[in-house]
Amino acid sequence: APGLGCGLSFIITLFMLCFLGPPGTRVTVKEDDDVILPCSLGTSVNIESMLFDWKKEGTDMKKDVFVYNKGNHYNNGLAGQDKEFKNRVSHFPEQLKHGNASIRIKQTSLEDKGIYTCIFPNVSTGRKTFRIELAVGECSDPSVTNLKETNDWALLQCDVKGAYPEPRVEWWDSNNQTIPSGEPQVSKRGVRFYVTLKTTVRKTDYYRCVATQNEIHHRAHMEISVHLNGEWHFNR
């Protein structure tokens, strides 16, 4: 069977989770997909007349992501939003009466990854802060090539291009056992990784190149079948 599709392998944040918003939450999303960052004081709390402030932690200073203040917010005239979030962030007006201060970020990019805080500065118990870690990943399915073949051996190459975070790349046999390979050749362009891994096989079998990105819960593979009398090999 082919490798899992990118979209299916990511953690899905269900809308109902937005009402829970625990203080420490990790949300994972594929680049270019929309994502919901959860934050809530509880379903019994009406926050329509309250203030909540979303910020992103930065190396130099915090970035203003979204502010709601008693009906005023960045999408209806309130000033101050960081330019990288303009026209990309929205809240759920119909859910404010149920305590939901979650936001949706459209078309996430790798630059969106990081720590976000949802702050209620003026609740009855004082200041309430929720911390959310957003992990953004780019998954790239492997491609495999039979570089050279004799009657006794075949040289196989696997390429994974433009992935983030860096994938672990391995060759497996048909028994799902890791087989010896050379050292992976790894290069980087921007934040994206390009990995090439070669192996020499000496028996007829199905071989699978497996790329794993544990941080974003993604694994994909491509198979190649090798027959060492030179009659056939194919990808699947």
C-alpha positions in Angstrom: 0.0 0.0 0.0 1.2 3.5 -0.7 2.4 5.8 2.1 -0.1 7.8 4.2 -1.2 11.0 2.6 0.1 14.1 4.3 -3.2 15.5 5.4 -4.4 12.2 6.9 -1.3 11.7 9.0 -1.5 15.0 11.0 -3.2 15.3 14.3 -6.7 16.6 13.7 -7.8 19.3 16.1 -11.5 18.7 16.6 -13.6 21.8 16.9 -15.0 20.7 20.3 -11.5 20.7 21.7 -11.5 24.5 21.3 -13.8 24.7 24.3 -11.3 23.0 26.5 -8.1 25.0 25.9 -5.8 23.5 28.6 -2.9 25.8 29.7 -0.3 23.7 27.8 -1.5 22.5 24.4 0.4 21.4 21.3 -1.3 21.7 17.9 0.2 20.3 14.7 -0.7 21.3 11.2 0.6 20.9 7.7 1.9 24.0 5.9 -0.8 25.8 3.9 -3.6 24.3 5.9 -5.8 26.3 8.3 -5.4 25.7 12.0 -7.4 26.4 15.1 -5.6 27.4 18.3 -7.8 26.6 21.3 -8.5 28.9 24.2 -11.5 29.0 26.6 -12.4 30.0 30.1 -15.1 27.3 30.2 -18.4 26.9 28.4 -20.4 28.5 31.3 -18.5 31.8 30.9 -19.8 34.5 28.6 -16.8 36.5 27.3 -18.6 38.8 24.8 -17.9 41.8 27.1 -14.4 40.8 28.1 -10.9 41.3 26.7 -8.6 38.6 25.4 -5.3 39.0 23.7 -3.4 36.6 21.5 0.3 37.0 21.1 3.1 35.0 19.6 6.4 34.7 21.4 9.4 36.1 19.5 13.1 36.3 19.9 13.1 40.1 20.4 9.5 40.9 21.2 6.0 39.4 21.2 3.9 39.7 18.1 0.3 40.9 18.2 -1.8 38.1 16.6 -5.4 39.0 17.6 -7.2 41.2 20.2 -10.8 41.1 21.1 -12.1 43.9 23.4 -15.8 44.0 24.2 -16.8 43.6 20.5 -13.9 45.4 19.0 -11.1 43.4 17.3 -8.5 43.5 14.6 -11.0 42.5 11.9 -13.4 45.4 12.5 -11.1 48.4 12.8 -9.0 47.8 15.9 -5.3 48.7 15.1 -2.1 47.1 16.2 -2.1 43.7 14.6 1.3 42.4 13.4 1.4 42.6 9.6 2.2 38.9 9.0 -1.2 38.0 10.6 -3.4 40.6 8.8 -6.4 39.1 7.0 -5.3 35.6 8.2 -6.7 35.4 11.8 -10.4 35.2 12.8 -12.3 34.3 16.0 -15.7 32.6 16.5 -18.2 35.3 17.4 -21.1 32.9 17.9 -19.1 31.0 20.5 -18.1 33.9 22.7 -21.1 33.4 24.9 -19.8 29.9 25.5 -16.4 31.1 26.6 -14.6 30.2 23.4 -11.7 32.6 22.6 -10.1 30.3 20.0 -8.7 31.7 16.8 -8.3 30.3 13.3 -5.1 31.1 11.3 -5.5 30.7 7.6 -2.9 29.2 5.3 -0.2 28.4 7.8 3.5 28.8 6.9 6.6 27.4 8.5 7.2 30.9 9.9 4.0 30.5 12.0 5.4 27.8 14.2 6.2 28.7 17.7 4.6 29.5 21.1 1.3 31.5 21.3 -0.4 32.8 24.4 -4.0 33.6 24.9 -4.4 36.1 27.7 -7.4 37.2 29.7 -5.9 40.1 31.8 -9.1 41.0 33.7 -10.9 37.9 34.9 -12.4 37.7 38.4 -9.4 35.5 39.6 -6.9 37.9 38.1 -4.9 37.3 35.0 -5.4 34.0 33.1 -2.9 32.8 30.4 -3.1 29.8 28.1 0.0 28.6 26.3 -0.2 26.9 22.9 2.6 25.5 20.9 2.0 25.4 17.1 4.1 22.9 15.1 4.0 23.5 11.4 5.4 20.9 9.1 6.0 20.2 5.4 5.9 16.5 4.5 7.4 15.2 1.3 6.8 11.7 0.0 10.0 9.7 -0.9 10.9 8.9 -4.5 13.0 5.8 -5.2 15.3 5.0 -8.1 17.2 1.8 -9.2 20.5 3.5 -10.1 22.4 0.3 -11.3 21.6 -3.3 -11.4 23.6 -6.5 -12.2 22.7 -10.2 -11.8 24.0 -10.1 -8.2 23.1 -6.7 -6.8 21.2 -3.4 -7.3 22.0 0.1 -6.1 18.9 1.9 -4.9 18.5 5.6 -4.1 15.8 7.3 -2.1 15.2 11.1 -2.2 13.1 13.2 0.1 12.9 16.8 -1.0 11.8 19.9 0.9 10.7 18.3 4.2 10.4 20.0 7.5 11.3 19.1 10.2 14.2 16.9 9.1 12.9 13.4 8.3 14.5 10.1 9.4 15.0 8.2 6.2 15.5 4.4 6.2 15.5 1.4 3.8 13.4 -1.6 4.8 12.9 -5.0 3.3 9.6 -6.8 2.7 9.7 -8.0 6.4 9.7 -4.4 7.6 13.3 -4.9 8.8 15.8 -2.0 8.4 18.6 -2.9 6.0 22.1 -1.5 6.0 22.5 1.8 4.1 25.1 4.4 3.5 25.3 7.7 5.4 22.4 9.9 4.4 23.3 13.0 2.4 21.5 15.9 3.9 21.3 19.5 2.6 19.2 22.4 3.7 17.5 25.3 1.8 16.0 27.8 4.1 14.4 25.6 6.7 13.6 22.7 4.4 15.6 19.5 4.3 16.7 17.4 1.3 17.8 13.9 2.1 19.3 11.2 -0.2 20.0 7.7 1.1 21.5 4.8 -1.0 21.6 1.1 -0.3 23.0 -1.9 -2.1 20.7 -5.0 -2.1 21.8 -8.5 -3.0 18.5 -10.5 -3.2 15.2 -10.3 -5.0 12.7 -8.6 -2.8 10.4 -5.6 -2.3 12.3 -2.7 -0.8 10.8 0.2 0.9 12.2 3.7 1.6 10.5 5.1 4.7 10.6 8.8 5.7 9.5 9.5 9.3 8.8 12.9 10.9 7.8 12.2 14.5 7.3 15.8 15.4 4.4 16.1 13.0 3.2 12.5 13.3 3.9 11.8 9.6 5.3 8.7 7.9 5.4 8.0 4.2 7.1 5.4 2.1 7.7 4.3 -1.5 8.4 0.7 -2.6 10.5 -0.7 -5.4 10.7 -4.3 -6.4 14.0 -5.7 -7.6 14.6 -9.0 -9.4 18.3 -9.6 -9.6 18.4 -11.6 -12.9 17.6 -8.2 -14.5 14.2 -9.1 -15.7 12.1 -6.6 -13.8 11.8 -4.0 -11.2 8.9 -1.6 -10.5 7.7 1.0 -8.1 4.5 0.9 -6.2 
